[in-house]
Amino acid sequence: MSAMKRTPIVSRRRFLQTGATAALSFGFPTIVPSSIFGQNAPSNRITMGVVGWGMQGPGNTNSFLAETDCQVVAACDLDKKHLEAALGKINGHYQNNDCKAYSDYRELMARKDIDCVMLAVPDNWHALVSTEALRNGKDVYGEKPLARTIIEQQAIVKAVQKYNRIWQTGSWQRSVDQFRIAAEIVRNGLIGQIKEVQVGLPAGHHDFAGTGKKTDVTAPPAELDYETWIGPATMQDYIEARVHKNWRWDYNIGGGQLLDWIGHHCDIAHWGMNSDNGGPSEIKPIQADFPPRTAIWNTATKYRAELTYPGGITMTIAGGHPDIKGGTKWIGTDGWVWVDRGGYDSSKPELKQSIKARRGDTVVETFRAPKLGDDIIKTRLYETRSHFRNFLDCIKSRKPTITPVETAHHSAIPGHLSLISLMLNEPLKWDAAKEVIIGNEKASKMLGREYRGPYKLEV
């Protein structure tokens, strides 16, 4: 990575003494961070920096801009056009030019007047950017999956715990009523003892950036620092079709549909299973369609793995298999419950509410999750109306978010292990307590990967 110019940093004590004057002398916006004064900050605002303005960054930032007690004061991106768009959106919202631009995330993290960061970078950068933020005392809203490999995820978990920071994962389905209610129904034994869980994920590839036909090797555009964008991953020729938004279809950077979605539907599956801190013991590869490893988009287009959990529970994770419906389905000894975005159903009439709507001359019936009383639901799960609001509230209260780092880690592990098993076409045994693969050296090496120099992952 090229040498960076660090902004001079004043000590915490002196910053407290000199206040806004000191902030001005170092070129910072005239906002005092709430982390210094707690909830009685003069502005009562949480200051935020945003890193990454590609696919998730703009939407996440819009949600934080809508919260009056959060002020976005810095933005970082390796693409100058993306960075200009970020500044335009943020400064346009505040009707000023206070948001400062960065191309080096370390400079942003070093600012003492920033309380938290929103990270929306490609998977290959999750671990390095996250741990840098945590070392610098920032609370973090980070995207899923937690990282590109399990070892990187372990490093992030360790850093959150070491520096005692607040972490929220972008597994926002937990903040939607139907998912929470479905998980509560399962957790309260209303479908009996869980025997099987189905996690249906998308298949194939989707050209999010509209660049899928631009497959020629070219020089990187002048506005993109491609050398840094590749970061710790293996250096490869610039091809537009596998960079912005579509990087997820290249195993060098992302993890395909499996890892893109595991932090959503497997996250909800674990919530209902009470497995937020647990995991499988065995993983069996059933089927996978992989393009050639040298293909521009080389992630699996169709896949299926079977995992065994404590108590003999079987989980099937699949994409592209019609018998596994998209979303999460728990099957128990006394019925089943299924939930997805915009969809809910159960085998038991008392566990669903009918919604009838006329579409032309046809009456269509769908179902929604019922709101059950405390006489039925004895165990209530964490409830929040807004994933973004929950993060800000927890920054103030210092209480765990609805999707803390440990939860994100365990929700993604089944996806990582399934991918390793499918790539090797070998069954795996997993020690969930020690977080190691048992008796398979080749698979164990795939829990992490070597970083391209000079990058190093340090907690």
WOUR-V459451 format. One record per residue. N is the residue number from 1. RES is the residue in three letters. PHI is phi in degrees with one decimal (999 if undefined). NEAR is the number of other C-alpha atoms within 10 Angstrom. D_CENTER is the distance of its C-alpha to the mean C-alpha in Angstrom with 1 decimal. Layout:
n:N res:RES phi:PHI near:NEAR d_center:D_CENTER
n:N res:RES phi:PHI near:NEAR d_center:D_CENTER
This chain:
n:1 res:MET phi:999 near:11 d_center:25.2
n:2 res:SER phi:-66.1 near:7 d_center:27.8
n:3 res:ALA phi:-62.4 near:6 d_center:29.3
n:4 res:MET phi:-116.3 near:11 d_center:27.9
n:5 res:LYS phi:-97.4 near:9 d_center:29.9
n:6 res:ARG phi:-85.7 near:12 d_center:28.7
n:7 res:THR phi:-69.4 near:13 d_center:29.5
n:8 res:PRO phi:-54.4 near:11 d_center:32.1
n:9 res:ILE phi:-114.1 near:12 d_center:30.7
n:10 res:VAL phi:-84.6 near:15 d_center:32.9
n:11 res:SER phi:-66.4 near:10 d_center:33.0
n:12 res:ARG phi:-60.5 near:11 d_center:31.4
n:13 res:ARG phi:-63.6 near:9 d_center:34.9
n:14 res:ARG phi:-68.2 near:10 d_center:36.4
n:15 res:PHE phi:-61.8 near:18 d_center:33.6
n:16 res:LEU phi:-62.9 near:14 d_center:34.4
n:17 res:GLN phi:-73.4 near:11 d_center:38.1
n:18 res:THR phi:-96.2 near:11 d_center:37.9
n:19 res:GLY phi:57.9 near:15 d_center:35.1
n:20 res:ALA phi:-64.4 near:15 d_center:34.6
n:21 res:THR phi:-62.4 near:12 d_center:37.5
n:22 res:ALA phi:-63.3 near:16 d_center:35.7
n:23 res:ALA phi:-60.8 near:19 d_center:32.6
n:24 res:LEU phi:-65.5 near:12 d_center:34.8
n:25 res:SER phi:-65.5 near:9 d_center:36.5
n:26 res:PHE phi:-103.2 near:12 d_center:33.4
n:27 res:GLY phi:79.0 near:11 d_center:32.4
n:28 res:PHE phi:-92.4 near:21 d_center:29.6
n:29 res:PRO phi:-60.7 near:17 d_center:29.3
n:30 res:THR phi:-84.5 near:15 d_center:31.6
n:31 res:ILE phi:-122.2 near:21 d_center:28.9
n:32 res:VAL phi:-91.8 near:25 d_center:29.0
n:33 res:PRO phi:-68.2 near:23 d_center:25.6
n:34 res:SER phi:-66.7 near:23 d_center:25.3
n:35 res:SER phi:-64.2 near:22 d_center:24.3
n:36 res:ILE phi:-81.2 near:15 d_center:28.0
n:37 res:PHE phi:-103.5 near:13 d_center:29.7
n:38 res:GLY phi:71.5 near:15 d_center:27.3
n:39 res:GLN phi:-73.0 near:15 d_center:27.4
n:40 res:ASN phi:-98.6 near:11 d_center:30.9
n:41 res:ALA phi:-57.7 near:15 d_center:29.8
n:42 res:PRO phi:-53.0 near:12 d_center:32.3
n:43 res:SER phi:-90.2 near:16 d_center:29.8
n:44 res:ASN phi:51.4 near:17 d_center:27.6
n:45 res:ARG phi:-118.2 near:23 d_center:24.6
n:46 res:ILE phi:-93.9 near:27 d_center:21.4
n:47 res:THR phi:-91.1 near:22 d_center:21.1
n:48 res:MET phi:-133.1 near:25 d_center:17.9
n:49 res:GLY phi:-113.7 near:28 d_center:17.2
n:50 res:VAL phi:-115.7 near:26 d_center:14.7
n:51 res:VAL phi:-123.5 near:28 d_center:13.8
n:52 res:GLY phi:106.2 near:23 d_center:13.2
n:53 res:TRP phi:-131.2 near:26 d_center:15.0
n:54 res:GLY phi:-108.8 near:20 d_center:14.4
n:55 res:MET phi:-98.2 near:16 d_center:12.5
n:56 res:GLN phi:-87.6 near:15 d_center:9.8
n:57 res:GLY phi:-56.1 near:18 d_center:11.7
n:58 res:PRO phi:-60.4 near:18 d_center:14.8
n:59 res:GLY phi:-65.2 near:12 d_center:13.6
n:60 res:ASN phi:-61.5 near:19 d_center:11.5
n:61 res:THR phi:-63.9 near:25 d_center:14.6
n:62 res:ASN phi:-56.4 near:13 d_center:17.0
n:63 res:SER phi:-66.0 near:13 d_center:15.7
n:64 res:PHE phi:-75.2 near:19 d_center:16.2
n:65 res:LEU phi:-62.6 near:18 d_center:19.5
n:66 res:ALA phi:-75.6 near:13 d_center:20.7
n:67 res:GLU phi:-92.8 near:14 d_center:20.6
n:68 res:THR phi:-68.9 near:10 d_center:24.0
n:69 res:ASP phi:-96.5 near:16 d_center:23.3
n:70 res:CYS phi:-123.9 near:20 d_center:20.6
n:71 res:GLN phi:-124.2 near:23 d_center:21.9
n:72 res:VAL phi:-83.3 near:25 d_center:20.0
n:73 res:VAL phi:-114.8 near:25 d_center:22.4
n:74 res:ALA phi:-154.3 near:25 d_center:20.9
n:75 res:ALA phi:-138.9 near:27 d_center:19.0
n:76 res:CYS phi:-136.2 near:26 d_center:18.3
n:77 res:ASP phi:-159.9 near:25 d_center:18.1
n:78 res:LEU phi:-84.8 near:21 d_center:20.0
n:79 res:ASP phi:-106.1 near:20 d_center:21.4
n:80 res:LYS phi:-61.6 near:17 d_center:24.2
n:81 res:LYS phi:-68.5 near:13 d_center:24.1
n:82 res:HIS phi:-63.0 near:19 d_center:20.5
n:83 res:LEU phi:-65.0 near:22 d_center:21.4
n:84 res:GLU phi:-62.5 near:16 d_center:24.4
n:85 res:ALA phi:-64.7 near:14 d_center:22.6
n:86 res:ALA phi:-62.5 near:26 d_center:20.3
n:87 res:LEU phi:-62.8 near:21 d_center:23.4
n:88 res:GLY phi:-61.8 near:15 d_center:25.2
n:89 res:LYS phi:-68.4 near:17 d_center:22.8
n:90 res:ILE phi:-70.1 near:25 d_center:22.4
n:91 res:ASN phi:-67.6 near:17 d_center:26.0
n:92 res:GLY phi:-63.9 near:12 d_center:27.2
n:93 res:HIS phi:-64.8 near:13 d_center:25.5
n:94 res:TYR phi:-87.5 near:13 d_center:27.3
n:95 res:GLN phi:58.8 near:10 d_center:30.4
n:96 res:ASN phi:-153.0 near:10 d_center:30.7
n:97 res:ASN phi:-122.6 near:13 d_center:29.8
n:98 res:ASP phi:-79.4 near:17 d_center:28.2
n:99 res:CYS phi:-71.1 near:22 d_center:24.8
n:100 res:LYS phi:-94.4 near:18 d_center:25.1
n:101 res:ALA phi:-96.9 near:20 d_center:23.8
n:102 res:TYR phi:-138.3 near:19 d_center:22.6
n:103 res:SER phi:-106.4 near:18 d_center:22.1
n:104 res:ASP phi:-113.8 near:19 d_center:21.6
n:105 res:TYR phi:-60.8 near:22 d_center:18.5
n:106 res:ARG phi:-67.2 near:17 d_center:20.7
n:107 res:GLU phi:-66.9 near:15 d_center:23.2
n:108 res:LEU phi:-63.4 near:26 d_center:20.8
n:109 res:MET phi:-63.7 near:25 d_center:19.5
n:110 res:ALA phi:-73.6 near:19 d_center:23.2
n:111 res:ARG phi:-69.3 near:20 d_center:24.1
n:112 res:LYS phi:-78.0 near:21 d_center:25.3
n:113 res:ASP phi:-93.8 near:25 d_center:25.2
n:114 res:ILE phi:-112.6 near:26 d_center:21.4
n:115 res:ASP phi:-83.6 near:25 d_center:19.8
n:116 res:CYS phi:-149.9 near:30 d_center:16.0
n:117 res:VAL phi:-135.8 near:25 d_center:13.7
n:118 res:MET phi:-108.4 near:27 d_center:10.8
n:119 res:LEU phi:-111.6 near:27 d_center:9.1
n:120 res:ALA phi:-139.8 near:26 d_center:8.4
n:121 res:VAL phi:-115.4 near:21 d_center:10.0
n:122 res:PRO phi:-56.9 near:23 d_center:10.5
n:123 res:ASP phi:-56.6 near:23 d_center:9.3
n:124 res:ASN phi:-65.1 near:25 d_center:12.8
n:125 res:TRP phi:-103.8 near:22 d_center:12.4
n:126 res:HIS phi:-53.7 near:23 d_center:9.3
n:127 res:ALA phi:-67.1 near:25 d_center:11.8
n:128 res:LEU phi:-65.7 near:21 d_center:14.7
n:129 res:VAL phi:-69.6 near:20 d_center:13.4
n:130 res:SER phi:-63.4 near:28 d_center:11.6
n:131 res:THR phi:-66.2 near:24 d_center:14.8
n:132 res:GLU phi:-64.4 near:20 d_center:17.0
n:133 res:ALA phi:-63.2 near:25 d_center:15.6
n:134 res:LEU phi:-66.4 near:25 d_center:16.1
n:135 res:ARG phi:-60.1 near:18 d_center:19.6
n:136 res:ASN phi:-92.0 near:19 d_center:20.5
n:137 res:GLY phi:78.2 near:22 d_center:19.9
n:138 res:LYS phi:-91.7 near:30 d_center:17.0
n:139 res:ASP phi:-77.6 near:27 d_center:14.7
n:140 res:VAL phi:-131.3 near:26 d_center:11.1
n:141 res:TYR phi:-104.7 near:25 d_center:8.5
n:142 res:GLY phi:-120.8 near:24 d_center:5.5
n:143 res:GLU phi:-80.2 near:25 d_center:2.7
n:144 res:LYS phi:-99.1 near:23 d_center:1.6
n:145 res:PRO phi:-65.6 near:29 d_center:4.5
n:146 res:LEU phi:-55.0 near:31 d_center:5.4
n:147 res:ALA phi:-159.0 near:29 d_center:8.2
n:148 res:ARG phi:-73.5 near:26 d_center:10.8
n:149 res:THR phi:-135.0 near:23 d_center:13.1
n:150 res:ILE phi:-66.2 near:23 d_center:13.8
n:151 res:ILE phi:-62.5 near:18 d_center:16.0
n:152 res:GLU phi:-64.8 near:24 d_center:13.5
n:153 res:GLN phi:-63.2 near:25 d_center:11.3
n:154 res:GLN phi:-60.3 near:17 d_center:14.6
n:155 res:ALA phi:-66.0 near:19 d_center:15.4
n:156 res:ILE phi:-65.9 near:28 d_center:12.4
n:157 res:VAL phi:-58.3 near:23 d_center:13.4
n:158 res:LYS phi:-61.0 near:16 d_center:16.9
n:159 res:ALA phi:-68.7 near:22 d_center:16.5
n:160 res:VAL phi:-58.7 near:25 d_center:15.0
n:161 res:GLN phi:-71.1 near:15 d_center:18.0
n:162 res:LYS phi:-63.7 near:12 d_center:20.4
n:163 res:TYR phi:-97.4 near:16 d_center:20.0
n:164 res:ASN phi:55.0 near:15 d_center:19.5
n:165 res:ARG phi:-106.4 near:21 d_center:16.7
n:166 res:ILE phi:-89.0 near:26 d_center:14.6
n:167 res:TRP phi:-128.8 near:28 d_center:10.8
n:168 res:GLN phi:-123.3 near:27 d_center:8.6
n:169 res:THR phi:-97.2 near:27 d_center:5.0
n:170 res:GLY phi:-74.6 near:25 d_center:4.4
n:171 res:SER phi:-84.3 near:26 d_center:5.9
n:172 res:TRP phi:-71.1 near:18 d_center:8.9
n:173 res:GLN phi:-61.5 near:20 d_center:11.3
n:174 res:ARG phi:-65.0 near:26 d_center:12.4
n:175 res:SER phi:-96.6 near:19 d_center:13.9
n:176 res:VAL phi:-113.0 near:15 d_center:16.0
n:177 res:ASP phi:-51.2 near:17 d_center:19.5
n:178 res:GLN phi:-62.2 near:21 d_center:20.0
n:179 res:PHE phi:-70.0 near:24 d_center:17.1
n:180 res:ARG phi:-63.9 near:22 d_center:18.2
n:181 res:ILE phi:-63.2 near:23 d_center:21.8
n:182 res:ALA phi:-60.3 near:30 d_center:21.4
n:183 res:ALA phi:-65.8 near:26 d_center:19.8
n:184 res:GLU phi:-63.0 near:23 d_center:22.7
n:185 res:ILE phi:-58.4 near:25 d_center:25.2
n:186 res:VAL phi:-69.6 near:25 d_center:24.2
n:187 res:ARG phi:-62.5 near:22 d_center:24.0
n:188 res:ASN phi:-90.5 near:16 d_center:27.4
n:189 res:GLY phi:73.1 near:17 d_center:29.0
n:190 res:LEU phi:-76.3 near:21 d_center:30.1
n:191 res:ILE phi:-116.7 near:21 d_center:29.7
n:192 res:GLY phi:80.6 near:16 d_center:31.2
n:193 res:GLN phi:-80.6 near:19 d_center:29.8
n:194 res:ILE phi:-67.3 near:23 d_center:26.7
n:195 res:LYS phi:-114.6 near:17 d_center:27.9
n:196 res:GLU phi:-147.9 near:19 d_center:25.4
n:197 res:VAL phi:-131.9 near:27 d_center:21.8
n:198 res:GLN phi:-115.7 near:24 d_center:20.8
n:199 res:VAL phi:-116.6 near:26 d_center:17.3
n:200 res:GLY phi:-97.4 near:27 d_center:17.9
n:201 res:LEU phi:-117.0 near:27 d_center:15.5
n:202 res:PRO phi:-65.9 near:21 d_center:16.5
n:203 res:ALA phi:-125.5 near:18 d_center:18.9
n:204 res:GLY phi:71.6 near:15 d_center:20.3
n:205 res:HIS phi:-127.2 near:18 d_center:19.1
n:206 res:HIS phi:-132.2 near:14 d_center:18.8
n:207 res:ASP phi:-81.8 near:13 d_center:20.2
n:208 res:PHE phi:-64.3 near:14 d_center:17.8
n:209 res:ALA phi:-95.2 near:16 d_center:19.7
n:210 res:GLY phi:68.9 near:13 d_center:23.1
n:211 res:THR phi:-119.4 near:16 d_center:24.0
n:212 res:GLY phi:-59.8 near:17 d_center:24.2
n:213 res:LYS phi:-92.9 near:9 d_center:28.0
n:214 res:LYS phi:-91.5 near:12 d_center:27.9
n:215 res:THR phi:-106.8 near:14 d_center:28.1
n:216 res:ASP phi:-78.4 near:12 d_center:30.7
n:217 res:VAL phi:-77.2 near:12 d_center:30.3
n:218 res:THR phi:-136.3 near:11 d_center:30.9
n:219 res:ALA phi:-73.1 near:11 d_center:30.8
n:220 res:PRO phi:-60.8 near:14 d_center:27.5
n:221 res:PRO phi:-63.3 near:11 d_center:28.0
n:222 res:ALA phi:-60.0 near:9 d_center:29.4
n:223 res:GLU phi:-78.9 near:12 d_center:26.7
n:224 res:LEU phi:-109.6 near:15 d_center:23.9
n:225 res:ASP phi:-82.8 near:15 d_center:23.9
n:226 res:TYR phi:-68.7 near:18 d_center:23.1
n:227 res:GLU phi:-56.8 near:15 d_center:24.1
n:228 res:THR phi:-74.9 near:16 d_center:21.4
n:229 res:TRP phi:-58.1 near:19 d_center:18.8
n:230 res:ILE phi:-64.8 near:19 d_center:19.5
n:231 res:GLY phi:56.3 near:19 d_center:19.2
n:232 res:PRO phi:-78.5 near:23 d_center:19.2
n:233 res:ALA phi:-75.0 near:19 d_center:19.1
n:234 res:THR phi:-70.1 near:12 d_center:22.5
n:235 res:MET phi:-65.7 near:14 d_center:24.4
n:236 res:GLN phi:-147.0 near:10 d_center:25.3
n:237 res:ASP phi:-58.3 near:11 d_center:27.2
n:238 res:TYR phi:-75.8 near:18 d_center:25.8
n:239 res:ILE phi:-133.2 near:17 d_center:25.4
n:240 res:GLU phi:-58.0 near:23 d_center:24.1
n:241 res:ALA phi:-64.6 near:24 d_center:22.8
n:242 res:ARG phi:-118.5 near:21 d_center:20.1
n:243 res:VAL phi:-107.6 near:19 d_center:18.8
n:244 res:HIS phi:-57.3 near:17 d_center:17.2
n:245 res:LYS phi:67.4 near:19 d_center:14.8
n:246 res:ASN phi:-89.6 near:24 d_center:16.5
n:247 res:TRP phi:-59.1 near:23 d_center:15.4
n:248 res:ARG phi:-66.6 near:26 d_center:13.1
n:249 res:TRP phi:-96.0 near:27 d_center:16.5
n:250 res:ASP phi:-123.8 near:21 d_center:17.7
n:251 res:TYR phi:-63.5 near:19 d_center:17.1
n:252 res:ASN phi:-67.7 near:19 d_center:18.1
n:253 res:ILE phi:-117.1 near:23 d_center:14.9
n:254 res:GLY phi:-122.9 near:23 d_center:12.4
n:255 res:GLY phi:-130.4 near:26 d_center:12.6
n:256 res:GLY phi:71.0 near:24 d_center:13.9
n:257 res:GLN phi:-61.0 near:23 d_center:13.4
n:258 res:LEU phi:-57.9 near:29 d_center:13.1
n:259 res:LEU phi:-80.9 near:25 d_center:9.9
n:260 res:ASP phi:-64.6 near:20 d_center:8.5
n:261 res:TRP phi:-109.6 near:22 d_center:9.2
n:262 res:ILE phi:-60.1 near:26 d_center:9.5
n:263 res:GLY phi:-73.5 near:28 d_center:6.5
n:264 res:HIS phi:-101.9 near:25 d_center:8.5
n:265 res:HIS phi:-76.4 near:27 d_center:12.1
n:266 res:CYS phi:-71.0 near:26 d_center:12.4
n:267 res:ASP phi:-59.5 near:28 d_center:10.6
n:268 res:ILE phi:-69.2 near:28 d_center:13.4
n:269 res:ALA phi:-57.7 near:27 d_center:15.9
n:270 res:HIS phi:-63.7 near:20 d_center:15.5
n:271 res:TRP phi:-59.5 near:23 d_center:15.9
n:272 res:GLY phi:-70.8 near:27 d_center:19.2
n:273 res:MET phi:-83.4 near:20 d_center:20.2
n:274 res:ASN phi:60.3 near:14 d_center:19.8
n:275 res:SER phi:-119.6 near:18 d_center:17.9
n:276 res:ASP phi:-61.4 near:20 d_center:15.1
n:277 res:ASN phi:-122.5 near:15 d_center:16.8
n:278 res:GLY phi:-123.1 near:19 d_center:18.4
n:279 res:GLY phi:-177.6 near:22 d_center:18.2
n:280 res:PRO phi:-77.0 near:23 d_center:20.5
n:281 res:SER phi:-111.0 near:19 d_center:23.8
n:282 res:GLU phi:-138.5 near:22 d_center:24.5
n:283 res:ILE phi:-133.0 near:26 d_center:22.9
n:284 res:LYS phi:-119.2 near:20 d_center:25.1
n:285 res:PRO phi:-80.0 near:22 d_center:24.7
n:286 res:ILE phi:-98.5 near:18 d_center:26.3
n:287 res:GLN phi:-167.4 near:15 d_center:25.9
n:288 res:ALA phi:-154.3 near:19 d_center:24.0
n:289 res:ASP phi:-108.2 near:16 d_center:25.0
n:290 res:PHE phi:-107.2 near:16 d_center:24.1
n:291 res:PRO phi:-64.7 near:13 d_center:25.5
n:292 res:PRO phi:-56.4 near:11 d_center:27.4
n:293 res:ARG phi:-58.6 near:11 d_center:25.5
n:294 res:THR phi:-86.8 near:8 d_center:27.0
n:295 res:ALA phi:-65.7 near:11 d_center:26.0
n:296 res:ILE phi:-63.2 near:19 d_center:24.0
n:297 res:TRP phi:-107.9 near:23 d_center:21.5
n:298 res:ASN phi:-114.7 near:20 d_center:21.6
n:299 res:THR phi:-79.9 near:26 d_center:18.7
n:300 res:ALA phi:-57.7 near:25 d_center:20.0
n:301 res:THR phi:-93.7 near:20 d_center:21.1
n:302 res:LYS phi:-151.4 near:20 d_center:22.0
n:303 res:TYR phi:-160.6 near:25 d_center:21.1
n:304 res:ARG phi:-160.8 near:24 d_center:21.9
n:305 res:ALA phi:-136.9 near:23 d_center:21.7
n:306 res:GLU phi:-121.6 near:21 d_center:23.1
n:307 res:LEU phi:-119.6 near:25 d_center:22.0
n:308 res:THR phi:-110.0 near:19 d_center:24.3
n:309 res:TYR phi:-110.6 near:20 d_center:23.3
n:310 res:PRO phi:-53.1 near:12 d_center:25.7
n:311 res:GLY phi:83.5 near:9 d_center:28.4
n:312 res:GLY phi:77.5 near:13 d_center:28.6
n:313 res:ILE phi:-70.3 near:17 d_center:25.7
n:314 res:THR phi:-105.4 near:20 d_center:24.7
n:315 res:MET phi:-114.8 near:23 d_center:21.3
n:316 res:THR phi:-106.6 near:20 d_center:21.3
n:317 res:ILE phi:-109.4 near:26 d_center:18.2
n:318 res:ALA phi:-147.2 near:27 d_center:19.5
n:319 res:GLY phi:-136.0 near:23 d_center:19.1
n:320 res:GLY phi:88.5 near:19 d_center:22.4
n:321 res:HIS phi:-117.7 near:17 d_center:24.5
n:322 res:PRO phi:-58.8 near:9 d_center:26.3
n:323 res:ASP phi:-76.2 near:9 d_center:27.0
n:324 res:ILE phi:-109.9 near:18 d_center:23.3
n:325 res:LYS phi:-71.1 near:19 d_center:22.4
n:326 res:GLY phi:-57.3 near:22 d_center:19.0
n:327 res:GLY phi:111.6 near:22 d_center:17.0
n:328 res:THR phi:-124.3 near:29 d_center:17.8
n:329 res:LYS phi:-130.4 near:28 d_center:21.4
n:330 res:TRP phi:-103.8 near:25 d_center:23.0
n:331 res:ILE phi:-117.1 near:22 d_center:26.6
n:332 res:GLY phi:-114.9 near:19 d_center:28.9
n:333 res:THR phi:-73.2 near:13 d_center:32.6
n:334 res:ASP phi:-134.9 near:14 d_center:33.3
n:335 res:GLY phi:126.7 near:17 d_center:31.2
n:336 res:TRP phi:-142.5 near:23 d_center:27.7
n:337 res:VAL phi:-134.7 near:24 d_center:24.9
n:338 res:TRP phi:-127.6 near:23 d_center:22.5
n:339 res:VAL phi:-143.8 near:26 d_center:19.8
n:340 res:ASP phi:-152.8 near:20 d_center:17.8
n:341 res:ARG phi:-66.9 near:13 d_center:17.0
n:342 res:GLY phi:79.9 near:9 d_center:20.6
n:343 res:GLY phi:-141.1 near:15 d_center:22.1
n:344 res:TYR phi:-157.2 near:22 d_center:23.4
n:345 res:ASP phi:-162.2 near:21 d_center:26.4
n:346 res:SER phi:-151.3 near:22 d_center:28.3
n:347 res:SER phi:-74.7 near:14 d_center:31.4
n:348 res:LYS phi:-105.8 near:13 d_center:32.9
n:349 res:PRO phi:-53.6 near:9 d_center:34.4
n:350 res:GLU phi:-73.6 near:10 d_center:34.1
n:351 res:LEU phi:-106.7 near:21 d_center:30.3
n:352 res:LYS phi:-154.0 near:19 d_center:29.8
n:353 res:GLN phi:-114.0 near:16 d_center:31.2
n:354 res:SER phi:-81.9 near:13 d_center:32.7
n:355 res:ILE phi:-126.9 near:10 d_center:32.1
n:356 res:LYS phi:-112.3 near:11 d_center:34.8
n:357 res:ALA phi:-137.3 near:11 d_center:34.7
n:358 res:ARG phi:-91.1 near:9 d_center:37.3
n:359 res:ARG phi:-120.0 near:8 d_center:36.4
n:360 res:GLY phi:69.5 near:7 d_center:39.7
n:361 res:ASP phi:-95.1 near:6 d_center:42.2
n:362 res:THR phi:-113.1 near:8 d_center:39.7
n:363 res:VAL phi:-96.9 near:10 d_center:38.2
n:364 res:VAL phi:-105.6 near:11 d_center:34.7
n:365 res:GLU phi:-107.7 near:10 d_center:33.5
n:366 res:THR phi:-126.5 near:15 d_center:29.8
n:367 res:PHE phi:-131.8 near:16 d_center:28.5
n:368 res:ARG phi:-134.6 near:20 d_center:26.2
n:369 res:ALA phi:-70.6 near:23 d_center:25.3
n:370 res:PRO phi:-80.6 near:17 d_center:28.2
n:371 res:LYS phi:-90.8 near:15 d_center:28.1
n:372 res:LEU phi:-97.1 near:13 d_center:30.1
n:373 res:GLY phi:-76.4 near:8 d_center:32.1
n:374 res:ASP phi:-67.7 near:9 d_center:32.1
n:375 res:ASP phi:-72.1 near:6 d_center:34.9
n:376 res:ILE phi:-106.6 near:11 d_center:32.7
n:377 res:ILE phi:-94.7 near:18 d_center:29.2
n:378 res:LYS phi:-85.0 near:12 d_center:30.0
n:379 res:THR phi:-107.8 near:12 d_center:26.5
n:380 res:ARG phi:-95.6 near:14 d_center:24.2
n:381 res:LEU phi:-96.7 near:16 d_center:20.5
n:382 res:TYR phi:-53.2 near:12 d_center:18.5
n:383 res:GLU phi:-120.3 near:15 d_center:19.0
n:384 res:THR phi:-146.1 near:16 d_center:17.7
n:385 res:ARG phi:-88.0 near:11 d_center:18.5
n:386 res:SER phi:-146.3 near:14 d_center:15.7
n:387 res:HIS phi:-63.3 near:23 d_center:12.2
n:388 res:PHE phi:-74.5 near:22 d_center:13.0
n:389 res:ARG phi:-62.0 near:17 d_center:16.4
n:390 res:ASN phi:-59.2 near:18 d_center:15.3
n:391 res:PHE phi:-60.9 near:27 d_center:13.6
n:392 res:LEU phi:-65.3 near:23 d_center:16.8
n:393 res:ASP phi:-62.3 near:14 d_center:19.0
n:394 res:CYS phi:-74.9 near:17 d_center:17.6
n:395 res:ILE phi:-60.6 near:26 d_center:18.1
n:396 res:LYS phi:-75.1 near:14 d_center:21.7
n:397 res:SER phi:-84.3 near:12 d_center:22.3
n:398 res:ARG phi:63.7 near:14 d_center:20.4
n:399 res:LYS phi:-97.0 near:13 d_center:19.5
n:400 res:PRO phi:-60.6 near:17 d_center:16.2
n:401 res:THR phi:-78.0 near:22 d_center:13.6
n:402 res:ILE phi:-72.0 near:22 d_center:12.9
n:403 res:THR phi:-131.6 near:26 d_center:9.6
n:404 res:PRO phi:-67.8 near:21 d_center:10.7
n:405 res:VAL phi:-62.6 near:28 d_center:9.8
n:406 res:GLU phi:-63.2 near:21 d_center:12.2
n:407 res:THR phi:-65.3 near:24 d_center:10.9
n:408 res:ALA phi:-60.3 near:29 d_center:7.4
n:409 res:HIS phi:-61.2 near:27 d_center:9.8
n:410 res:HIS phi:-72.7 near:24 d_center:12.2
n:411 res:SER phi:-68.2 near:31 d_center:10.2
n:412 res:ALA phi:-88.5 near:28 d_center:9.3
n:413 res:ILE phi:-54.1 near:26 d_center:12.8
n:414 res:PRO phi:-58.9 near:27 d_center:14.7
n:415 res:GLY phi:-69.6 near:24 d_center:13.0
n:416 res:HIS phi:-61.2 near:22 d_center:13.9
n:417 res:LEU phi:-66.3 near:29 d_center:17.3
n:418 res:SER phi:-62.9 near:30 d_center:18.0
n:419 res:LEU phi:-64.1 near:25 d_center:17.5
n:420 res:ILE phi:-61.2 near:22 d_center:19.8
n:421 res:SER phi:-61.1 near:21 d_center:22.3
n:422 res:LEU phi:-68.8 near:24 d_center:22.4
n:423 res:MET phi:-63.5 near:15 d_center:22.9
n:424 res:LEU phi:-86.0 near:13 d_center:25.7
n:425 res:ASN phi:55.5 near:15 d_center:26.9
n:426 res:GLU phi:-135.7 near:15 d_center:27.5
n:427 res:PRO phi:-71.0 near:21 d_center:26.8
n:428 res:LEU phi:-126.2 near:23 d_center:25.1
n:429 res:LYS phi:-113.5 near:19 d_center:25.7
n:430 res:TRP phi:-122.7 near:20 d_center:23.0
n:431 res:ASP phi:-92.3 near:13 d_center:23.9
n:432 res:ALA phi:-67.7 near:17 d_center:21.0
n:433 res:ALA phi:-75.0 near:10 d_center:22.7
n:434 res:LYS phi:-88.6 near:7 d_center:23.2
n:435 res:GLU phi:56.7 near:14 d_center:20.2
n:436 res:VAL phi:-137.5 near:16 d_center:22.5
n:437 res:ILE phi:-83.7 near:21 d_center:23.7
n:438 res:ILE phi:-95.4 near:14 d_center:27.4
n:439 res:GLY phi:69.2 near:11 d_center:30.1
n:440 res:ASN phi:-145.0 near:13 d_center:28.4
n:441 res:GLU phi:-64.4 near:9 d_center:28.5
n:442 res:LYS phi:-63.5 near:11 d_center:27.2
n:443 res:ALA phi:-66.8 near:20 d_center:24.1
n:444 res:SER phi:-60.7 near:16 d_center:23.6
n:445 res:LYS phi:-65.1 near:13 d_center:23.6
n:446 res:MET phi:-82.1 near:18 d_center:20.7
n:447 res:LEU phi:-69.6 near:20 d_center:18.4
n:448 res:GLY phi:-141.6 near:14 d_center:18.3
n:449 res:ARG phi:-159.5 near:14 d_center:19.9
n:450 res:GLU phi:-68.7 near:12 d_center:22.3
n:451 res:TYR phi:-90.0 near:14 d_center:21.4
n:452 res:ARG phi:-72.5 near:13 d_center:23.6
n:453 res:GLY phi:-64.3 near:11 d_center:25.9
n:454 res:PRO phi:-97.2 near:8 d_center:25.9
n:455 res:TYR phi:-72.5 near:13 d_center:22.3
n:456 res:LYS phi:-141.1 near:11 d_center:21.8
n:457 res:LEU phi:-96.7 near:14 d_center:19.1
n:458 res:GLU phi:-130.0 near:13 d_center:20.6
n:459 res:VAL phi:-95.9 near:18 d_center:19.6
